[in-house]
Amino acid sequence: MPQSPGKPALIPWRTVRRRAALAAVTALLVGAAAPPSAGPQGVGDRLFPDLGNPGYDVAAYDIKFDYHANGRPLDAVTTIAARATTGLDHFNLDFSGGTVRSVTVNGLPARFASAKEDLVVTPSVALPAEGLFTVVVRHTSDPRNPKDGGWIRTKDGLVMANQADAGHRVFPCNDHPSDKARFTFHVTAPSDLTVVANGRPEGRAARGANTAWTYRSEHPMATELAQVAIGRSAVVHRAGPHGLPVRDVVPAADRQRVEKWASKTPEQIAWMEGKVGRYPFENYGVLIADASTGFELETQTLSLFERGLFVRDDMPVWYLESIMVHELAHQWFGDSVSPASWSDLWLNEAHATWYEALYAEHKGGRTLDARMRAAYEHSDAWRTDGGPPALPKPPDPGRRISIFRPVVYDGGALVLYALRQKIGAAAFDRLEREWINAHRDESATTADFTALVSQVSGQDLKEFLQDWLYGAKTPPMPGHPDWKAAAKPA
């Protein structure tokens, strides 16, 4: 989570203006190229080495999109408010999803150049450590190449799917979950379409044949959780627990057909609150998109689902509801408390799988013990294929989302099951609530979780969790000495 910006130690503004004027003229004379030595940077993520950027913390994004059609680039302006953590004569943004037209830093022209999937920016005046600064990037945002995520084209518009590293294919950013920020979206689209985004609506205004929509998040958010959806949608409003605003965004033509599923959301939120405490954001809802993604996604306050899930007749009620609860659980685990690195992904998926399984037990009689025993049988094979839960193997070449392997889902939930067996149900339930409370609106690490486990349980469980989280083989399950891992089939 970016630290709250303090009072900047800035040089006098008149001096800045004089220096900047000379530097701006020089920049115009030498062109837009950044220094030849500038290249891609990263924050040291072992799974995505070039992702994120050192030297600054983002406080807020203000992003304007002008939508024309889902087969055409959007015109866009991304404004980033940030604080330098060190002196910067240049800095990088992650961006590879469009054409950059211009960049300013603190209102003055800046040089810029692309370096792989980075945008290298050289301001007219170097930025002092601890100083606040604002970057404005005028660019396009291209939805025509969705192979690696970002914009997903639907039947009548667009939605976003930025996990794990695709936010920068939509807008310039510090595209890593360790740097969360607040977001404001301004989206202009033809008036026969509906626009929704993360957070609360802040109004809309007609502009000729178009309508401009504004949404603002009240809580910091990781770039991978950003959501803007444009299409022929109906927005259904209802009340959740303690008056929580619930808005479901569904294809207008399917509004009645999917209502039986969407209407279950308030009950599911109440169930989750009974397990882990108050819902952590300003609103919630499901976004049902007429697209084929191959996955569902926990975009913050507005979880993305494929339409096909809700219009088929052969899926058991308990199964579909448990999928809905999986994405809902992520609002606590993964969204409110985000991973500090992508190796901490198991903290997201293990918990979402855990509550998905508990809900399947609650609704469908599919016992957690049976699911965990089956997971134990497969666990050694999952670790061989994908690495241990907290030390996953890097993504397969050309398949960036392949880090989402079974070992971080049911394999991670198996770690939680072993932990509950070890410390008891009461201590485990207390741990879950304290984890959320301790790291709300932050990014947290596996080491943070391990430390809290020992604190809550009153036991030193570092070695116990070390084996479960990092071991090549699955340790014995407490309380179930008869459980055996199956040999991997040839």
Helices and strands as residue ranges (DSSP letters): H 13-30, E 56-66, E 74-84, E 91-94, E 100-105, E 108-109, E 111-115, E 118-122, E 132-141, G 146-148, E 150-153, E 158-161, G 167-169, E 182-190, E 194-197, E 200-207, E 210-216, G 223-225, E 228-231, E 233-239, G 241-243, E 245-251, G 252-254, H 255-262, H 265-276, E 286-289, E 303-306, H 308-311, H 317-329, E 337-339, G 342-344, H 345-364, H 368-386, G 400-403, G 406-408, H 410-423, H 425-439, E 442-444, H 446-457, H 462-470
